[in-house]
């Protein structure tokens, strides 16, 4: 059945905190969408339900706390890097391998076109199914993933192409094999070299921005976050396990970490917040993609006017000015 902007994928699963406000509407919409044949009256009713759902979702999402936003950032239907690439860019050509060990599928990258501008793209990629998550290592890069990214950063610098990165990882993979192959060195090398690149770098946190695994792709001139994404030094669960010795304190940890985009913006860690579709990006890929595309176009337009030396100094000053230094009296 044709339901316009509403499909069976638009409202796949409600998070626990959504059920009170959106549960009944979700059931009504699902009942109509599951009909083998729907009347015109059904379709009209569905449109009414959609508008009501969006209104209630907007109201609910204005009041989310940090743990609820963490849940939204991790929603299993939330769009990933490849979802956005197909909606924002043209002619994407993927590059593989790090020229040293292998091809880490949790990091994807290549060359694409954004409104006629050639750009280099690097992003972290999670999987949907268990099989794909194993292939993508649950979005947690190995050293070769970061070295693949560095290969692409150097390519962009050589051919004077702006860089766009998409951040979506719980953190770098902490396994023994990754450590043996130089995980810490690979991340540190990215941090070091990204500060020296002579081209614009714009980063977008689209889901989870976790620890050094995220920072290794986000040393940039302009950092943007989707409004329901998170960005912090550690996950709430790990933080709770360390501070409280109990993962049950994950909500308290999320609040203490201040991992939301709005706090990040107020602390000048984040430069811009991008609006999502009502009820989260997973309920409106096309709309959210258009918002990201507009923000990227604007940002790249600004930084493309900077001389290489100014881009480097801007990046260094941006990070040097983050935080507060308390000097002893």
VOGU-3710 file (C-alpha; in Angstrom, 3 decimals, decimal comma):
1> xxxxxxxxxx> 0,000/0,000/0,000  1,140/3,545/-0,703  1,358/5,534/2,516  3,336/8,530/1,322  6,059/9,449/3,809  4,929/6,776/6,256  6,263/3,255/5,776  6,486/0,178/7,935  10,167/1,075/8,451  9,388/4,595/9,694
11> xxxxxxxxxx> 8,370/3,402/13,158  10,141/0,059/13,584  10,672/-0,037/17,325  9,879/2,333/20,134  12,490/2,919/22,768  11,292/2,350/26,321  10,949/6,054/27,125  8,839/6,615/23,972  6,130/4,083/24,738  4,071/6,245/27,091
21> xxxxxxxxxx> 3,678/9,155/24,644  3,906/7,403/21,288  2,904/3,785/21,955  -0,809/4,054/21,170  -0,247/5,986/17,945  2,413/3,494/16,934  -0,067/0,627/17,332  -2,759/2,425/15,330  -0,387/3,240/12,476  1,042/-0,276/12,426
31> xxxxxxxxxx> -2,466/-1,757/12,261  -3,278/0,276/9,143  0,066/-0,417/7,470  -0,335/-4,142/8,005  -3,647/-4,243/6,148  -3,452/-6,083/2,839  -5,672/-3,454/1,239  -6,393/-0,063/2,755  -9,290/2,220/1,904  -8,998/5,931/1,203
41> xxxxxxxxxx> -10,388/6,486/4,680  -7,570/4,396/6,140  -4,972/6,443/4,273  -6,492/9,700/5,454  -6,466/8,399/8,993  -2,864/7,356/8,605  -1,890/10,876/7,543  -3,632/12,263/10,620  -1,782/9,799/12,832  1,521/10,744/11,190
51> xxxxxxxxxx> 1,030/14,444/11,902  0,003/13,721/15,476  2,990/11,395/15,913  5,411/14,045/14,636  3,928/16,695/16,916  4,172/14,471/19,982  7,654/13,273/19,012  8,891/16,861/18,666  7,563/17,693/22,116  9,019/14,558/23,679
61> xxxxxxxxxx> 12,444/14,941/22,092  12,818/18,493/23,394  12,902/17,068/26,930  15,286/14,144/26,543  17,987/13,652/29,143  21,499/12,502/28,281  20,798/8,809/28,792  17,722/8,961/26,562  19,768/10,698/23,852  22,365/7,968/24,231
71> xxxxxxxxxx> 19,652/5,404/23,519  18,533/7,341/20,433  22,136/7,611/19,213  22,339/3,812/19,425  18,931/3,030/17,948  19,318/-0,083/15,765  17,536/1,655/12,870  19,516/4,899/13,113  21,147/5,765/9,762  24,814/4,909/9,385
81> xxxxxxxxxx> 27,516/6,455/7,206  26,632/4,480/4,064  22,968/5,503/4,416  23,935/9,165/4,373  26,459/8,785/1,561  23,785/7,622/-0,857  21,543/10,571/0,042  24,105/13,393/0,244  26,891/12,666/-2,245  27,185/11,627/-5,873
91> xxxxxxxxxx> 29,605/9,238/-7,569  31,099/7,723/-4,429  34,127/5,577/-5,215  35,269/3,492/-2,255  38,952/2,863/-1,484  40,085/-0,191/0,469  43,044/-1,322/2,533  45,793/0,340/4,547  48,768/-0,883/2,445  50,158/-2,593/5,545
101> xxxxxxxxxx> 47,888/-5,316/6,916  44,381/-5,489/5,503  41,038/-3,819/4,952  39,095/-2,827/8,070  35,395/-2,718/7,108  34,461/-0,673/10,175  36,007/2,312/8,388  34,901/3,209/4,885  36,256/5,945/2,687  36,748/7,224/-0,797
111> xxxxxxxxxx> 36,100/10,082/-3,183  32,699/11,585/-3,959  31,034/14,731/-5,218  29,056/17,201/-3,108  27,121/19,617/-5,306  29,894/19,511/-7,886  32,718/19,764/-5,343  35,094/16,788/-5,192  35,647/15,656/-1,593  37,341/12,825/0,273
121> xxxxxxxxxx> 35,052/11,001/2,706  36,006/8,842/5,681  33,430/7,370/8,040  32,873/4,701/10,639  30,316/2,052/9,742  28,297/-0,289/11,961  26,258/-3,250/10,768  22,531/-4,064/10,985  22,517/-7,848/11,249  24,761/-9,991/13,428
131> xxxxxxxxxx> 26,621/-11,137/10,319  27,226/-7,574/9,127  28,198/-6,373/12,593  30,864/-9,067/12,727  32,053/-7,914/9,298  32,093/-4,289/10,479  33,418/-5,185/13,951  30,423/-3,384/15,498  31,823/-0,067/14,255  34,982/-0,362/16,373
141> xxxxxxxxxx> 38,026/0,212/14,145  41,253/-1,763/14,250  44,613/-0,016/13,619  44,309/-0,756/9,902  41,033/1,208/9,858  42,778/4,299/11,138  45,668/3,715/8,753  43,197/3,444/5,889  41,764/6,784/7,007  45,263/8,296/7,145
151> xxxxxxxxxx> 45,962/7,040/3,625  42,870/8,905/2,436  43,745/12,045/4,425  47,143/12,148/2,739  45,509/11,609/-0,653  43,185/14,551/-0,001  46,125/16,726/1,021  48,127/15,761/-2,060  45,321/16,573/-4,498  43,872/19,521/-2,554
161> xxxxxxxxxx> 40,490/17,929/-1,781  38,396/18,876/1,291  37,817/16,109/3,826  34,468/15,106/5,330  34,400/12,574/8,174  31,423/10,798/9,733  31,814/9,739/13,361  29,861/6,766/14,712  31,768/4,427/17,005  31,596/3,229/20,616
171> xxxxxxxxxx> 35,398/3,493/20,522  38,435/1,887/18,960  38,583/-1,913/19,226  40,430/-2,836/22,467  41,321/-6,425/21,573  44,747/-8,005/21,936  45,298/-8,242/18,171  44,561/-4,549/17,733  46,984/-3,655/20,500  49,647/-5,921/18,997
181> xxxxxxxxxx> 49,285/-4,157/15,650  49,695/-0,706/17,204  46,228/0,637/18,014  47,491/3,506/20,179  50,147/4,494/17,643  47,637/4,448/14,777  45,256/6,764/16,644  48,082/9,065/17,756  49,434/9,255/14,200  46,032/10,346/12,900
191> xxxxxxxxxx> 45,756/13,042/15,567  49,213/14,325/14,745  48,849/14,387/10,979  45,305/15,769/10,873  46,611/18,939/12,520  49,040/19,414/9,623  46,726/18,806/6,653  46,483/21,785/4,313  42,868/21,215/3,267  39,534/21,902/5,037
201> xxxxxxxxxx> 38,317/19,166/7,394  34,658/19,011/8,446  33,407/16,293/10,795  29,870/15,154/11,619  28,989/13,015/14,644  26,003/11,005/13,412  25,600/8,530/16,280  28,133/7,625/18,936  31,338/9,617/19,229  33,300/7,489/21,651
211> xxxxxxxxxx> 36,742/8,198/23,078  39,950/8,324/21,017  38,296/6,077/18,478  36,131/9,031/17,497  38,741/11,744/17,988  41,061/10,018/15,511  38,647/11,093/12,741  37,494/14,411/14,185  40,517/16,681/14,403  38,815/19,207/12,175
221> xxxxxxxxxx> 38,110/22,836/11,380  34,386/22,464/12,007  32,744/19,815/14,193  29,017/19,224/13,809  26,732/16,883/15,710  23,280/15,601/14,931  21,066/16,763/17,782  20,541/13,240/19,139  24,127/12,040/18,805  26,628/11,791/21,662
231> xxxxxxxxxx> 30,322/12,673/21,985  32,411/11,869/25,037  35,632/10,423/26,365  33,982/7,177/27,493  30,669/5,327/27,257  28,178/5,729/30,134  28,408/2,013/30,939  32,203/2,025/31,167  32,156/5,233/33,162  29,646/3,734/35,615
241> xxxxxxxxxx> 31,732/0,567/35,947  34,810/2,625/36,828  33,283/5,235/39,135  30,445/3,288/40,756  31,704/-0,255/40,139  28,212/-0,880/38,759  26,947/-0,438/35,183  23,482/0,154/36,656  24,548/3,759/37,198  24,791/4,348/33,443
251> xxxxxxxxxx> 22,104/7,069/33,486  23,993/8,930/36,238  27,184/8,519/34,228  25,579/9,894/31,061  24,373/12,943/32,962  27,809/13,482/34,525  29,594/13,062/31,181  27,432/15,765/29,551  27,731/13,816/26,319  24,941/15,616/24,425
261> xxxxxxxxxx> 25,383/17,998/21,508  23,865/20,975/23,289  26,304/20,866/26,206  29,131/20,292/23,745  28,084/23,425/21,880  27,932/25,480/25,082  31,440/24,298/25,994  32,719/25,134/22,482  33,710/21,521/21,858  31,040/21,396/19,150
271> xxxxxxxxxx> 30,683/24,117/16,518  27,231/23,359/15,129  24,181/21,224/15,881  22,243/19,729/12,966  18,517/19,136/13,365  17,132/15,658/12,845  13,740/14,548/11,611  10,981/14,569/14,277  11,545/11,606/16,590  15,135/11,063/15,467
281> xxxxxxxxxx> 17,105/10,514/12,273  15,864/6,916/12,024  12,366/8,282/11,368  13,430/10,551/8,538  16,621/9,691/6,655  15,802/11,946/3,707  15,030/14,970/5,866  18,056/14,494/8,121  20,305/13,947/5,101  19,136/17,234/3,569
291> xxxxxxxxxx> 20,020/19,045/6,805  23,490/17,482/6,848  24,040/18,271/3,171  23,122/21,932/3,658  25,410/22,218/6,697  28,310/20,558/4,879  27,910/22,761/1,806  27,876/25,904/3,915  30,860/24,893/6,023  32,994/23,755/3,104
301> xxxxxxxxxx> 32,096/26,950/1,282  33,501/28,987/4,155  36,684/27,006/4,747  37,503/26,641/1,057  38,360/30,353/1,120  41,046/29,809/3,793  44,706/29,589/2,811  46,417/26,318/3,820  48,383/27,985/6,613  45,205/29,535/8,012
311> xxxxxxxxxx> 43,417/26,174/7,970  46,221/24,636/10,027  46,393/27,507/12,526  42,594/27,567/12,827  42,549/23,840/13,651  45,308/24,172/16,244  43,682/27,183/17,920  40,286/25,467/17,959  41,593/22,571/20,027  43,949/24,685/22,128
321> xxxxxxxxx> 41,003/26,796/23,278  38,915/23,827/24,472  38,746/23,501/28,240  39,508/25,702/31,222  42,908/26,218/32,777  42,862/26,948/36,501  46,091/28,576/37,598  47,099/28,350/41,237  47,151/31,759/42,915
//
